[in-house]
Amino acid sequence: MKLSEFKRAEIIGLRKSSLSIRKISEVLQIPKSTISDAIQRYEQHQKVTNLPRTGQPFQFNDNTRKTPRNTATQIQKRVANATGVNVSVRTIRCTQTVFD
């Protein structure tokens, strides 16, 4: 479960006021494991903010990922011109999701 910074700060505040993990879970209606993870991260890093992700950053931003380079209809026309085979737009879309 992903928590906002406010919720994490709330968890830390309740923990500092000597509430148990189980009691915090009951009060906030959040699983005990999530409460425990938030407390452990705070104790290790002294932060309630998200930590930086590991690994190589994405090559594309959200805008370029959502914008297709070619529409299924454009691909359909190119396939028909190149091979003479009529392929449905739905088949192209299904095939694209397999290769994306």
C-alpha positions as CSV (number, residue, x, y, z in Angstrom):
1,M,0.0,0.0,0.0
2,K,1.4,3.4,-1.0
3,L,1.1,6.1,1.7
4,S,1.2,9.8,1.4
5,E,3.8,11.8,3.3
6,F,1.0,13.0,5.6
7,K,-0.1,9.5,6.5
8,R,3.5,8.5,7.1
9,A,4.0,11.5,9.4
10,E,0.8,10.6,11.2
11,I,2.1,7.0,11.7
12,I,5.4,8.3,13.1
13,G,3.5,10.8,15.4
14,L,1.3,8.1,16.8
15,R,4.3,5.8,17.3
16,K,6.2,8.5,19.1
17,S,3.2,8.9,21.4
18,S,3.8,5.3,22.5
19,L,1.0,3.6,20.5
20,S,1.6,0.0,19.4
21,I,1.7,-1.0,15.7
22,R,-1.5,-2.9,16.2
23,K,-3.3,0.1,17.7
24,I,-2.0,2.4,15.0
25,S,-3.3,-0.1,12.4
26,E,-6.7,-0.1,14.1
27,V,-6.9,3.7,14.3
28,L,-5.8,4.5,10.8
29,Q,-7.3,1.4,9.1
30,I,-4.0,0.5,7.5
31,P,-2.4,-3.0,7.5
32,K,0.1,-3.7,10.2
33,S,2.8,-4.6,7.7
34,T,2.5,-1.1,6.1
35,I,2.7,0.6,9.5
36,S,5.8,-1.5,10.3
37,D,7.4,-0.7,7.0
38,A,6.8,3.1,7.4
39,I,8.3,3.0,10.9
40,Q,11.4,1.0,9.8
41,R,12.0,3.4,6.9
42,Y,11.7,6.4,9.2
43,E,14.1,4.8,11.7
44,Q,16.7,4.1,9.0
45,H,16.5,7.3,7.1
46,Q,14.9,9.8,9.4
47,K,12.6,10.9,6.6
48,V,8.9,10.4,5.7
49,T,9.4,11.4,2.1
50,N,9.8,8.9,-0.7
51,L,13.3,7.7,-1.2
52,P,14.9,7.8,-4.7
53,R,14.4,4.8,-6.8
54,T,17.3,2.5,-7.8
55,G,18.2,1.6,-11.3
56,Q,18.4,3.4,-14.6
57,P,15.8,6.2,-15.0
58,F,13.1,5.9,-17.7
59,Q,14.1,7.0,-21.2
60,F,10.7,8.5,-21.9
61,N,8.5,10.8,-19.8
62,D,4.8,10.0,-19.2
63,N,3.8,12.2,-22.1
64,T,5.9,10.3,-24.7
65,R,4.9,6.9,-23.4
66,K,1.2,7.7,-23.8
67,T,1.6,9.2,-27.3
68,P,1.7,6.4,-29.9
69,R,4.1,7.0,-32.8
70,N,1.8,5.3,-35.3
71,T,-1.9,4.6,-35.0
72,A,-3.2,1.1,-35.6
73,T,-5.0,2.4,-38.7
74,Q,-1.7,3.9,-40.1
75,I,0.0,0.5,-39.5
76,Q,-2.9,-1.3,-41.2
77,K,-2.5,0.8,-44.3
78,R,1.2,0.3,-44.4
79,V,0.9,-3.5,-44.1
80,A,-1.7,-3.6,-46.8
81,N,0.4,-1.5,-49.2
82,A,3.6,-3.5,-48.5
83,T,2.1,-7.1,-48.5
84,G,-1.3,-6.9,-50.0
85,V,-2.7,-8.6,-46.8
86,N,-5.6,-6.9,-45.0
87,V,-5.1,-7.1,-41.3
88,S,-7.7,-5.9,-38.8
89,V,-7.0,-2.9,-36.6
90,R,-7.8,-5.1,-33.6
91,T,-5.1,-7.6,-34.5
92,I,-2.6,-4.8,-34.8
93,R,-3.5,-3.4,-31.4
94,C,-3.3,-6.9,-29.8
95,T,0.1,-7.5,-31.4
96,Q,1.4,-4.0,-30.3
97,T,0.6,-4.8,-26.7
98,V,2.6,-8.0,-26.9
99,F,5.6,-6.1,-28.2
100,D,5.4,-3.0,-26.0
